[in-house]
Amino acid sequence: MARTKYLWLIIGFAVSIAIFATIVILAEIKKPGGGSPLIPGEYIDFFVNFLPGNLYLDLICLFGFPVALVLLFRVIGENMVSGWLKVHHLVHRKAKFGINPLGPKVPGTKLFRRAVFIGLLAFSVTALIVEFGLGSLFRNTSMTPTMLEEKPNLFKGEAIFIGTFFFTGLLIILMAPFWLMEDTGILIYDVRPEDRRTPNVAGVHLWFVDFFEGYAGVSAIISLVLIIVGTFTSNELPPGDPAILTPIILIILPFITSGILTIPIVIYEKYLPKLTEKLQKKLVRAGYSKIKVPVYDQVKITDNRD
């Protein structure tokens, strides 16, 4: 049963590998009537433009970087969480903080959502960089300036497609501290009966995660709509052109890139019990109390009918 929690991540991993295999195959297949391959040769010769080597060397980097980062997080994760907690304390000076130890079970969909969200955030970051005119960092092109003017949305779509794979692996080091906050059960307890404000008992990680989710969701939707609408309304691609798949595949790109994080998340889960135990002990020494949050039936109900 323990291994089934990785099912969706394994599916994402398989899809990612299938996408790269498809790229290699399409690069070898010529268009009807001969001539150039179905996809640009730059995908094989460079893929992520600023990384050294061809597609195969880039794949080692794309899948290797996040593994190295999660191993690094195993060493520095405790200090990273402490740093983010200090930021949170500066804003919520009057609140109390504690630890609500959690159970060991975790649904596979939760782990998969974490991976997909990082892919969505990577998409948003890449789209922002591309909009600033830096798409050539990711998409190597032999297009002339005139060709780039004729197909700007296609170029942006291809650059975002490639760049999202790169940033998905790197952003795990940003989100892992918030995962550890949640898995350790760190809570903010802000209840002030004398004030006209709703009691706040929530995971500290939500303060950070909600911000990034809001940015990633809005930014990704806007970028996606602009690229797809721009591509299909500007007649950049003739009917039947295989390049039309690029703007379409952007819709499910965060799902595809989730496969890059499969191995890192498995490693994170392996070391999680030791990480949470160590962090909890440190927080208790710093004055955090262990809190048992009551279930709904245990909460005192006040009858206001009188």
C-alpha positions as CSV (number, residue, x, y, z in Angstrom):
1,M,0.0,0.0,0.0
2,A,2.9,2.4,0.8
3,R,4.0,2.3,-2.8
4,T,0.7,3.2,-4.3
5,K,1.1,6.7,-3.0
6,Y,3.6,7.2,-5.8
7,L,1.3,5.9,-8.5
8,W,0.4,9.3,-10.0
9,L,4.0,10.5,-9.8
10,I,5.1,7.3,-11.7
11,I,2.5,8.0,-14.3
12,G,3.8,11.6,-14.7
13,F,7.4,10.2,-14.9
14,A,6.3,7.8,-17.7
15,V,4.6,10.6,-19.6
16,S,7.7,12.8,-19.3
17,I,9.9,10.1,-20.7
18,A,7.4,9.4,-23.5
19,I,7.4,13.1,-24.5
20,F,11.2,13.1,-24.8
21,A,11.1,9.8,-26.7
22,T,8.5,11.4,-29.1
23,I,10.8,14.4,-29.6
24,V,13.6,12.1,-30.7
25,I,11.4,10.1,-33.0
26,L,9.8,13.1,-34.6
27,A,13.3,14.6,-35.2
28,E,14.1,11.6,-37.4
29,I,10.9,11.5,-39.4
30,K,10.8,13.7,-42.4
31,K,7.8,15.8,-43.5
32,P,5.7,14.4,-46.4
33,G,7.7,14.8,-49.6
34,G,11.0,14.8,-47.8
35,G,12.8,17.9,-46.6
36,S,13.1,19.0,-42.9
37,P,12.1,16.8,-40.0
38,L,8.7,17.1,-38.3
39,I,10.2,19.1,-35.5
40,P,13.2,21.5,-35.4
41,G,16.6,20.0,-35.2
42,E,17.4,22.4,-32.4
43,Y,15.3,20.4,-30.0
44,I,17.9,17.6,-30.3
45,D,21.1,19.6,-30.8
46,F,20.4,22.0,-27.9
47,F,17.0,21.6,-26.2
48,V,17.6,24.0,-23.3
49,N,19.7,26.4,-25.2
50,F,22.0,27.8,-22.4
51,L,22.8,24.3,-21.0
52,P,25.8,22.6,-22.5
53,G,25.4,19.7,-24.9
54,N,22.5,18.2,-26.7
55,L,19.2,16.8,-25.6
56,Y,20.7,13.7,-24.0
57,L,23.1,15.7,-21.8
58,D,20.3,18.2,-21.0
59,L,18.1,15.3,-19.8
60,I,20.9,14.3,-17.3
61,C,20.8,17.9,-16.0
62,L,17.0,18.2,-16.0
63,F,16.5,15.0,-14.0
64,G,19.7,15.2,-12.0
65,F,19.4,18.8,-10.7
66,P,16.3,18.3,-8.6
67,V,17.7,15.1,-7.1
68,A,20.9,17.0,-6.1
69,L,18.7,19.8,-4.7
70,V,16.5,17.5,-2.5
71,L,19.7,15.9,-1.2
72,L,21.0,19.3,-0.4
73,F,17.7,20.2,1.3
74,R,18.1,17.2,3.6
75,V,21.1,19.0,5.0
76,I,19.9,22.6,5.0
77,G,16.2,22.2,5.1
78,E,15.9,22.8,8.9
79,N,17.7,26.1,8.6
80,M,15.6,27.1,5.5
81,V,12.4,26.5,7.5
82,S,13.7,28.5,10.4
83,G,14.4,31.4,8.1
84,W,10.9,31.4,6.6
85,L,9.4,31.1,10.1
86,K,11.2,34.3,11.1
87,V,9.7,36.1,8.1
88,H,6.2,34.8,9.2
89,H,6.8,36.0,12.8
90,L,7.6,39.5,11.6
91,V,4.1,39.8,10.1
92,H,2.2,38.0,12.9
93,R,3.9,39.4,16.0
94,K,1.0,38.8,18.4
95,A,0.2,35.3,17.3
96,K,1.2,32.1,19.1
97,F,2.9,29.2,17.3
98,G,2.9,25.5,18.0
99,I,3.2,22.0,16.5
100,N,0.4,19.6,15.8
101,P,2.2,16.3,15.1
102,L,0.6,14.6,12.1
103,G,0.0,11.0,11.2
104,P,2.3,9.0,8.7
105,K,-0.3,8.5,6.0
106,V,-0.4,10.7,2.9
107,P,-2.6,10.3,-0.2
108,G,-0.8,9.9,-3.5
109,T,-2.9,12.7,-5.0
110,K,-1.3,15.2,-2.5
111,L,2.2,14.3,-3.6
112,F,1.2,14.6,-7.2
113,R,-0.5,18.0,-6.6
114,R,2.8,19.2,-5.1
115,A,4.6,18.2,-8.3
116,V,2.0,19.6,-10.6
117,F,1.9,22.9,-8.7
118,I,5.7,23.3,-9.1
119,G,5.3,22.7,-12.8
120,L,2.6,25.4,-12.9
121,L,4.8,27.8,-11.1
122,A,7.7,26.9,-13.4
123,F,5.4,27.7,-16.4
124,S,4.6,31.1,-14.9
125,V,8.2,32.0,-14.2
126,T,9.3,30.9,-17.7
127,A,6.4,32.8,-19.4
128,L,7.5,36.0,-17.5
129,I,11.1,35.6,-18.7
130,V,10.0,35.0,-22.2
131,E,7.7,38.0,-22.2
132,F,10.8,40.1,-21.3
133,G,12.3,39.0,-24.6
134,L,14.6,36.4,-23.2
135,G,13.1,33.3,-24.9
136,S,16.4,32.6,-26.7
137,L,17.8,31.5,-23.3
138,F,15.7,28.3,-23.7
139,R,14.8,28.0,-27.4
140,N,17.8,28.0,-29.7
141,T,16.7,29.2,-33.1
142,S,18.1,29.7,-36.5
143,M,15.2,31.9,-37.5
144,T,15.9,35.2,-39.1
145,P,14.5,38.4,-37.5
146,T,11.8,38.4,-40.2
147,M,10.8,34.8,-39.4
148,L,10.6,35.6,-35.7
149,E,8.3,38.6,-36.4
150,E,6.1,36.3,-38.5
151,K,5.8,33.6,-35.8
152,P,6.3,35.3,-32.4
153,N,3.7,33.3,-30.5
154,L,5.1,30.0,-31.8
155,F,8.5,31.0,-30.7
156,K,7.2,32.0,-27.3
157,G,5.3,28.7,-26.9
158,E,8.4,26.6,-27.8
159,A,10.6,28.7,-25.4
160,I,8.0,28.3,-22.5
161,F,7.7,24.5,-23.3
162,I,11.5,24.0,-22.9
163,G,12.1,26.5,-20.1
164,T,9.3,25.0,-17.9
165,F,11.2,21.7,-17.9
166,F,14.3,23.5,-16.6
167,F,12.6,25.5,-13.9
168,T,10.5,22.6,-12.6
169,G,13.6,20.9,-11.3
170,L,15.0,24.1,-9.7
171,L,11.9,25.3,-7.9
172,I,11.8,22.2,-5.7
173,I,14.3,24.0,-3.4
174,L,11.8,26.9,-3.1
175,M,8.8,24.8,-2.2
176,A,10.4,22.0,-0.1
177,P,10.6,24.2,3.1
178,F,6.9,24.8,2.9
179,W,6.3,21.0,2.5
180,L,8.4,20.4,5.5
181,M,6.5,23.1,7.5
182,E,3.2,21.3,6.6
183,D,4.5,17.8,7.3
184,T,6.0,18.9,10.6
185,G,2.6,20.3,11.6
186,I,3.7,23.9,12.4
187,L,0.6,26.0,13.3
188,I,-0.2,29.6,13.8
189,Y,-2.7,30.1,16.7
190,D,-4.1,33.6,16.6
191,V,-7.3,33.8,18.8
192,R,-8.2,37.2,20.3
193,P,-11.7,37.2,21.8
194,E,-11.6,40.9,22.6
195,D,-11.0,41.8,18.9
196,R,-13.5,41.7,16.1
197,R,-11.6,39.2,14.0
198,T,-12.0,35.6,13.1
199,P,-9.8,33.2,15.0
200,N,-6.9,31.9,12.9
201,V,-5.7,28.4,13.5
202,A,-3.9,27.2,10.4
203,G,-0.8,25.7,9.0
204,V,2.0,28.3,8.7
205,H,2.9,27.0,5.3
206,L,-0.4,28.2,3.9
207,W,0.7,31.9,4.2
208,F,3.5,31.2,1.7
209,V,1.8,28.6,-0.5
210,D,-1.3,30.6,-1.0
211,F,0.8,33.5,-2.4
212,F,2.7,31.4,-4.8
213,E,-0.4,29.5,-5.9
214,G,-2.3,32.7,-6.6
215,Y,0.6,34.1,-8.7
216,A,1.1,30.8,-10.6
217,G,-2.5,30.3,-11.3
218,V,-3.4,33.7,-12.6
219,S,-0.1,34.2,-14.5
220,A,-0.2,30.8,-16.2
221,I,-3.8,31.2,-17.4
222,I,-3.1,34.7,-18.8
223,S,0.1,33.5,-20.6
224,L,-1.6,30.4,-21.9
225,V,-4.6,32.3,-23.3
226,L,-2.4,34.9,-25.0
227,I,-0.1,32.4,-26.7
228,I,-2.8,30.0,-27.9
229,V,-5.2,32.7,-29.1
230,G,-2.3,34.6,-30.7
231,T,-1.1,31.5,-32.5
232,F,-4.5,30.4,-33.8
233,T,-5.7,33.9,-34.8
234,S,-2.6,35.1,-36.5
235,N,-2.3,32.4,-39.1
236,E,1.3,31.6,-38.0
237,L,0.9,28.0,-38.8
238,P,-0.7,26.3,-41.9
239,P,-3.2,23.6,-41.3
240,G,-1.6,20.2,-40.5
241,D,1.7,21.7,-39.4
242,P,3.1,19.5,-36.6
243,A,4.3,22.7,-34.8
244,I,0.6,23.3,-33.9
245,L,1.1,20.7,-31.1
246,T,3.4,23.0,-29.2
247,P,0.8,25.6,-28.1
248,I,-1.8,22.9,-27.5
249,I,0.5,20.8,-25.3
250,L,1.2,23.8,-23.1
251,I,-2.2,23.2,-21.5
252,I,-1.1,19.9,-19.9
253,L,2.6,20.9,-19.5
254,P,2.6,21.1,-15.7
255,F,1.3,17.5,-15.6
256,I,4.1,16.4,-18.0
257,T,6.9,18.1,-16.2
258,S,5.7,16.6,-12.9
259,G,7.7,13.5,-13.9
260,I,10.9,15.4,-13.3
261,L,10.1,15.5,-9.6
262,T,9.1,11.9,-9.1
263,I,12.5,10.7,-7.9
264,P,13.2,13.8,-5.7
265,I,9.8,13.5,-4.0
266,V,10.4,9.8,-3.3
267,I,13.8,10.8,-1.7
268,Y,12.1,13.5,0.3
269,E,9.5,11.1,1.6
270,K,12.2,8.6,2.6
271,Y,14.0,11.1,4.8
272,L,10.9,12.9,6.0
273,P,10.5,11.1,9.4
274,K,14.0,12.1,10.4
275,L,13.6,15.7,9.1
276,T,10.3,16.3,11.0
277,E,11.7,14.7,14.2
278,K,14.8,16.9,14.1
279,L,12.8,20.1,13.3
280,Q,10.2,19.4,16.0
281,K,12.9,19.1,18.6
282,K,14.5,22.3,17.5
283,L,11.2,24.2,17.6
284,V,10.3,22.8,21.1
285,R,13.6,24.1,22.4
286,A,12.8,27.5,20.8
287,G,9.5,27.6,22.8
288,Y,7.0,26.0,20.4
289,S,4.4,23.9,22.3
290,K,2.8,20.8,21.0
291,I,-0.8,21.3,20.3
292,K,-3.6,18.8,19.8
293,V,-6.2,20.4,17.6
294,P,-9.7,19.0,18.5
295,V,-11.9,17.4,16.0
296,Y,-15.2,19.2,15.3
297,D,-17.2,17.0,17.7
298,Q,-14.8,18.0,20.5
299,V,-15.2,21.7,20.0
300,K,-17.4,23.5,22.5
301,I,-20.7,24.6,20.9
302,T,-22.3,27.7,22.2
303,D,-26.1,27.8,21.9
304,N,-27.2,31.4,21.1
305,R,-30.9,30.7,20.7
306,D,-31.6,32.5,24.0
